[in-house]
């Protein structure tokens, strides 16, 4: 066997070993990042009763449990398209508390941001309370929405800089608060690729739950109109 043949065989074996090492490391790194991602909400698990963790359709952890006796779900979602600036990751907390109608309060809505309710501009727009920030957009279901907005007028959105949206529907109430920003600007379609899988500060979930509790308390203390009493009035 010539030296050239031995050299070629040695090179082939070394390349194969190197390839296996690269593949093994890639699999290890992927599994490690997957474990880190699924642990992002671990600090918030003790905020809910009977908390269980699963993987959401957004490929992030989801926590289901109960809060003040009613089912609640915590999701992490990201902006899907952002033309400029840094996209955000949002904590979406949905509490199964039914209501007579719908009301959506959104802070500075912008194209490309994640919102649970995206057709806020297609609903009747309301004038926010005078002491609320000008950048709030309120809309909902006619008279029921008006009554609900009046009921929550005592809530101070300005005290919650992470707040993005409060969505009150006939099935539940959802609060969306900012959980993190992307690590760098991006020009790709899926913003989730630029987020670190770092643990979410439990204070983010605490703030979302506090908003839920305060808004729900204000609604419960106000008269609850029946859906049959409403009629379309236009925008």
C-alpha positions as CSV (number, residue, x, y, z in Angstrom):
1,X,0.0,0.0,0.0
2,X,1.5,3.3,-1.0
3,X,1.9,6.3,1.2
4,X,-0.6,8.3,-0.9
5,X,-3.2,5.6,-0.4
6,X,-2.6,5.6,3.4
7,X,-2.8,9.4,3.4
8,X,-6.1,9.4,1.5
9,X,-7.7,6.8,3.7
10,X,-6.5,8.6,6.9
11,X,-8.0,11.8,5.5
12,X,-11.3,10.1,4.8
13,X,-11.5,8.6,8.3
14,X,-10.5,12.0,9.9
15,X,-13.2,13.8,7.9
16,X,-15.8,11.2,8.8
17,X,-14.9,11.5,12.5
18,X,-15.0,15.3,12.3
19,X,-18.4,15.2,10.6
20,X,-19.7,13.0,13.4
21,X,-18.3,15.3,16.0
22,X,-20.0,18.3,14.3
23,X,-23.3,16.5,14.0
24,X,-23.1,15.3,17.6
25,X,-22.4,18.9,18.8
26,X,-25.2,20.3,16.8
27,X,-27.7,17.8,18.2
28,X,-26.5,18.5,21.7
29,X,-26.7,22.3,21.2
30,X,-30.2,22.0,19.8
31,X,-31.4,19.9,22.6
32,X,-29.8,22.2,25.2
33,X,-31.5,25.3,23.6
34,X,-34.8,23.4,23.5
35,X,-34.5,22.7,27.2
36,X,-33.5,26.3,28.0
37,X,-36.5,27.5,25.9
38,X,-39.0,25.3,27.7
39,X,-37.7,26.6,31.0
40,X,-38.2,30.2,30.2
41,X,-41.4,30.5,32.3
42,X,-40.2,28.4,35.2
43,X,-39.9,31.3,37.6
44,X,-43.7,32.0,37.0
45,X,-45.0,28.5,37.7
46,X,-45.5,29.2,41.4
47,X,-47.7,32.2,40.6
48,X,-50.5,29.8,39.5
49,X,-52.2,26.9,41.2
50,X,-51.8,23.5,39.6
51,X,-49.4,24.8,37.0
52,X,-48.5,22.5,34.1
53,X,-46.1,23.3,31.3
54,X,-46.5,22.3,27.6
55,X,-45.2,23.5,24.2
56,X,-47.4,26.1,22.5
57,X,-48.0,26.4,18.7
58,X,-45.4,29.3,18.8
59,X,-42.8,26.7,20.0
60,X,-42.4,28.4,23.4
61,X,-43.5,27.2,26.8
62,X,-47.1,27.4,27.8
63,X,-48.3,27.3,31.4
64,X,-51.9,26.3,32.3
65,X,-53.2,26.6,35.8
66,X,-55.7,28.5,37.9
67,X,-55.7,32.0,39.2
68,X,-58.2,33.1,41.9
69,X,-60.2,30.0,41.2
70,X,-60.5,30.3,37.4
71,X,-58.4,28.7,34.6
72,X,-55.6,30.8,33.3
73,X,-53.0,30.3,30.5
74,X,-49.7,32.0,30.0
75,X,-48.1,32.0,26.6
76,X,-44.9,33.6,25.1
77,X,-45.4,35.0,21.6
78,X,-43.3,37.2,19.4
79,X,-43.8,39.9,16.8
80,X,-43.9,38.2,13.4
81,X,-42.9,41.1,11.1
82,X,-41.3,44.4,12.1
83,X,-40.1,46.8,9.4
84,X,-37.7,48.6,11.7
85,X,-36.5,48.5,15.3
86,X,-36.3,45.6,17.6
87,X,-39.2,43.1,17.8
88,X,-40.6,42.2,21.1
89,X,-41.5,39.0,22.9
90,X,-44.8,39.2,24.7
91,X,-46.3,37.4,27.7
92,X,-50.0,36.7,26.9
93,X,-52.1,35.8,30.0
94,X,-55.6,34.6,29.3
95,X,-58.0,34.3,32.2
96,X,-61.4,32.5,31.7
97,X,-63.7,35.2,33.0
98,X,-66.7,35.6,30.8
99,X,-68.2,39.1,30.1
100,X,-71.3,40.6,28.4
101,X,-69.4,42.0,25.5
102,X,-66.0,43.0,24.1
103,X,-63.6,45.8,24.8
104,X,-60.0,46.1,23.5
105,X,-57.6,48.6,25.0
106,X,-54.3,48.7,23.0
107,X,-51.2,50.8,23.7
108,X,-49.8,52.5,20.6
109,X,-50.8,49.8,18.0
110,X,-48.3,49.3,15.2
111,X,-48.1,47.2,12.1
112,X,-46.2,43.9,12.7
113,X,-46.7,43.8,16.4
114,X,-48.3,40.8,18.0
115,X,-51.9,41.4,19.2
116,X,-54.4,38.8,20.4
117,X,-57.1,40.8,18.7
118,X,-55.9,42.2,15.4
119,X,-59.1,43.8,14.0
120,X,-59.4,46.5,16.6
121,X,-59.7,49.1,13.9
122,X,-62.8,47.3,12.4
123,X,-64.7,47.7,15.7
124,X,-66.4,50.8,17.1
125,X,-63.8,53.2,18.4
126,X,-64.2,54.8,21.8
127,X,-62.8,57.9,23.3
128,X,-60.5,56.8,26.2
129,X,-60.8,58.5,29.6
130,X,-59.3,61.9,29.7
131,X,-56.6,61.0,32.2
132,X,-55.4,58.0,30.1
133,X,-52.3,58.4,27.8
134,X,-53.1,59.7,24.3
135,X,-51.4,56.7,22.7
136,X,-54.2,54.3,23.8
137,X,-56.6,52.9,21.3
138,X,-60.0,51.7,22.6
139,X,-62.6,49.8,20.6
140,X,-65.3,47.2,21.2
141,X,-69.0,46.3,21.1
142,X,-71.2,49.4,21.0
143,X,-73.0,50.3,24.3
144,X,-71.6,47.3,26.2
145,X,-68.1,48.4,25.2
146,X,-68.8,51.9,26.3
147,X,-70.1,50.7,29.7
148,X,-67.1,48.4,30.2
149,X,-64.7,51.3,29.3
150,X,-66.4,53.5,31.9
151,X,-66.1,50.7,34.4
152,X,-62.3,50.4,34.0
153,X,-61.7,54.2,33.8
154,X,-60.1,54.0,37.3
155,X,-57.4,51.7,35.9
156,X,-54.1,53.6,35.2
157,X,-52.4,52.2,32.1
158,X,-49.5,54.7,32.5
159,X,-48.4,52.8,35.6
160,X,-47.7,49.7,33.5
161,X,-45.0,50.5,30.9
162,X,-44.9,46.9,29.7
163,X,-48.6,46.8,28.9
164,X,-49.6,46.3,25.2
165,X,-53.2,45.2,25.2
166,X,-56.2,44.3,27.4
167,X,-58.7,42.2,25.5
168,X,-62.0,41.6,27.2
169,X,-64.4,39.2,25.4
170,X,-67.4,37.1,26.1
171,X,-65.2,34.1,26.9
172,X,-62.2,35.6,28.8
173,X,-59.9,38.5,29.6
174,X,-56.4,38.6,28.2
175,X,-53.5,40.9,29.1
176,X,-50.5,41.2,26.9
177,X,-47.3,42.6,28.4
178,X,-43.8,42.9,27.1
179,X,-41.5,40.1,28.3
180,X,-38.3,40.8,26.3
181,X,-36.8,42.6,23.3
182,X,-34.8,41.0,20.6
183,X,-31.0,40.9,20.9
184,X,-30.4,42.7,17.6
185,X,-32.2,44.3,14.7
186,X,-33.3,41.9,12.1
187,X,-34.4,41.7,8.5
188,X,-35.9,38.3,8.5
189,X,-39.5,37.2,8.5
190,X,-39.6,35.3,11.7
191,X,-38.6,37.5,14.7
192,X,-38.4,34.5,17.0
193,X,-35.0,33.6,15.5
194,X,-33.3,36.7,17.2
195,X,-34.6,36.1,20.7
196,X,-32.4,34.6,23.4
197,X,-33.9,31.7,25.4
198,X,-33.3,33.5,28.7
199,X,-35.6,33.0,31.7
200,X,-38.4,35.5,31.8
201,X,-38.4,37.7,34.8
202,X,-41.2,36.6,37.1
203,X,-42.1,40.3,37.7
204,X,-43.4,40.3,34.1
205,X,-46.0,37.7,35.0
206,X,-46.7,39.4,38.3
207,X,-47.5,42.6,36.5
208,X,-49.8,40.8,34.0
209,X,-51.7,39.0,36.7
210,X,-52.0,42.3,38.7
211,X,-53.6,44.0,35.7
212,X,-56.0,41.1,35.2
213,X,-57.1,41.2,38.8
214,X,-57.5,45.0,38.9
215,X,-59.4,45.2,35.7
216,X,-61.7,42.3,36.5
217,X,-62.4,43.8,39.9
218,X,-63.4,47.1,38.3
219,X,-65.7,45.3,35.9
220,X,-67.3,43.2,38.6
221,X,-68.1,46.3,40.6
222,X,-70.0,47.9,37.7
223,X,-73.4,47.2,36.3
224,X,-73.3,44.4,33.7
225,X,-75.3,45.2,30.6
226,X,-77.0,42.4,28.7
227,X,-75.9,41.8,25.1
228,X,-79.6,42.1,23.9
229,X,-79.7,45.7,25.1
230,X,-77.1,46.8,22.5
231,X,-77.6,48.1,18.9
232,X,-75.2,49.1,16.2
233,X,-74.3,52.8,16.2
234,X,-71.4,52.9,13.7
235,X,-67.9,54.2,14.2
